[in-house]
Amino acid sequence: MKRVKNYPILSTWLALLLSASSCSYLDVVPDNVATIDHAFSDRYTSERFLASCYWHLPRSGDPNTNPAYMGAGEFMHNRERITTSMQIARGAQSAADQLINMWGGGNGGNSLWAGIRDCNIFLENIDKVNDLTLNEKNRWKAEIKFLKAYYHFYLLRYYGPIHIMDTNTDVASATDNIRMVRKPVDECFAYAVGLMDEVIDSGHLQSISDKPRQELGRITEPVAKAIRARLLVTWASPLFNGNTEYAHFKDAEGNVFFNQTPDPERWIRAAEACKDAIDACLAAGHALYSVNDLVTANELSDDSKVQLAFRSALSQRWNPEIIWGNSSSTVSGGSQANMIPHLQPATHSVTAAWISPTMNVAELFYTENGVPTEEDLAYDYANRYLTHINSPAVKPYNVRDGGLTANMHYQRENRFYASLGFDRGKWYNLVGERSWVARDVDAPAIAARFNEYSSVFNPFDYSATGYFAKKLVSVNSGFVSQHDFSGEAYPYPEMRMADLYLLYAEALNETMATPNASVYQWVDAVRARAGLKGVDESWSTHSNKPTKHMTQNGMREIIQRERCIELAMEGAYYWDSRRWKTAIREQNRQLRGWNVTRQDAAEYYEVKILFSQKFSHRDYFAPIPEYEIIRNPALIQNPGW
């Protein structure tokens, strides 16, 4: 019997999130005053309304509800599978029927305007509640103001210029007053930043929850400061800072939506916000997850410890690296069953493994020397697609002793082996059907060629690329028997410390003509956790571009590559490639994988083009749904849609 077990992670309070009712999009106050009064009649009902404001948080851990999940081409799936975010990567986005519609809701999206509307209702009514202390009211208001700012920010980076809903419009207002107009992006960012500043400066958010087990996922001061830092970095980035490609995108009065002159001061402010956030997070006990945090008595190599620590930073529930875990969006055991292959023969499909990283992602990771494969002086880049047998065995905890696999699967950094499963690659978890294995070298290996146990099981359940998303499968998930998979769910990490460190390094680099040690420091901290030497030593010693890191442009490329590796398959690349304006170059490409329907190794290890991805300037932003523009002619559609 196929069984997928989900371990519960939500607190009693956050369970209200999942039982709250969804609201349809309407940015006016409802005419049910009696109902609103009841919602704020006492602590219990008002806390339910508080939870309903959290309910609107986007479901980031689901490829059907998060445009960033598969929308940038980090994943492929076989032809029999359909996910909404993959349809975006395939160019199926449409104004007539918008995919993952965050404006009005639909096709996997929640209306964030409905979320903002609920936040406004809460802020207008919470002071009526008599059985709440002043401190409780202030804390709740701070949380809701943060959510209100965050929903504006999400809409802003997804759609571009938006209108600002500081208060709800009364139903008695004239139609012209209800028809909101889009504002210049600078005004939108300033509003969201100002609201977050107000929340942080109030001091009403807790640094550390005094009820951590009951309140996991609620907004704290470190969360607010970290997201403010991300917001300010986004505002300073080329998409929103001096974007002359939108010079002709104007409102009805002829005013441009995008400023036309880059403002370097924004990077200074962003860097300051990042450092403030790091300090707040460290003071609250957040830190990069390290091998010292691992709890296991098994016999592991140093490399395996590094790999398990890297995987745990993402999926170990509420570990110190997670600044904000989205409890309303878990990576369930069922989702993980769609990523892990069979690790031994089975008579029927236990796991599906159809969420498949592309070869493009696999090629991003560094060599074991900490530099790109195409730059490493000692790496045979030209012959990376050829194969050889791991004999005599080199690091048999990465590739099976005696296994034949592609050259590109050898001599890679630990994050490569922690993030990806591949044919003849080892898969070590702390639990599962091989939990009695005390040594990492005895862990099961993937056998992914056609007719092998990790291969195509049926037309629905297989990896289209030959790669598997090991990173997204908890180390505490595994096969408990030949036909049973047990998955430990975990909250989707909206922000973790490595992300914040790299944002700080990026912002610092943009404030300097030439990078210095303060820029390298934060990148090196992330690299050290991955078992790599620092940027200066790695590039100076091993790269055919030994001075690359000594210029702002070169260091910018290094930081961007570092983010693509460290945060691979977490959805960051979708947003990063847009704000950097690199998507137009990077996402007009061929998405590649191995020839997975072949049994012979020579045929299996042929590079196969799976899809030719297309990206045009219009794709930097999603279209506003056509029916919204019909309903509100004051809205101006995004260029190209």
Secondary structure as UniProt FT lines:
FT   STRAND          4..6
FT   HELIX           12..19
FT   HELIX           33..39
FT   HELIX           43..55
FT   TURN            60..61
FT   TURN            63..65
FT   HELIX           67..70
FT   TURN            71..72
FT   STRAND          75..76
FT   TURN            79..80
FT   HELIX           84..89
FT   TURN            90..91
FT   TURN            96..97
FT   TURN            107..108
FT   HELIX           112..125
FT   HELIX           126..128
FT   HELIX           134..159
FT   TURN            171..172
FT   HELIX           175..178
FT   HELIX           185..202
FT   TURN            212..214
FT   TURN            216..217
FT   HELIX           221..236
FT   TURN            238..240
FT   HELIX           244..246
FT   TURN            247..248
FT   TURN            252..253
FT   HELIX           265..283
FT   TURN            284..285
FT   HELIX           291..293
FT   HELIX           302..315
FT   TURN            317..318
FT   TURN            320..321
FT   STRAND          322..331
FT   HELIX           333..337
FT   TURN            338..339
FT   STRAND          356..357
FT   HELIX           359..362
FT   TURN            363..364
FT   TURN            368..369
FT   TURN            373..375
FT   TURN            377..378
FT   HELIX           381..383
FT   TURN            384..385
FT   STRAND          387..389
FT   TURN            396..398
FT   TURN            401..402
FT   STRAND          404..406
FT   HELIX           407..409
FT   HELIX           414..419
FT   STRAND          421..422
FT   TURN            423..424
FT   STRAND          425..426
FT   TURN            433..436
FT   HELIX           440..442
FT   TURN            450..451
FT   TURN            453..454
FT   STRAND          467..468
FT   HELIX           470..472
FT   TURN            475..476
FT   STRAND          478..481
FT   TURN            482..483
FT   STRAND          484..487
FT   STRAND          490..496
FT   HELIX           497..510
FT   HELIX           517..529
FT   TURN            530..531
FT   HELIX           535..542
FT   TURN            546..547
FT   HELIX           548..550
FT   HELIX           552..566
FT   TURN            567..571
FT   HELIX           572..579
FT   TURN            580..581
FT   HELIX           583..586
FT   STRAND          589..594
FT   TURN            596..597
FT   HELIX           601..604
FT   STRAND          607..613
FT   HELIX           617..620
FT   HELIX           626..631
FT   TURN            633..634
FT   TURN            639..640
//
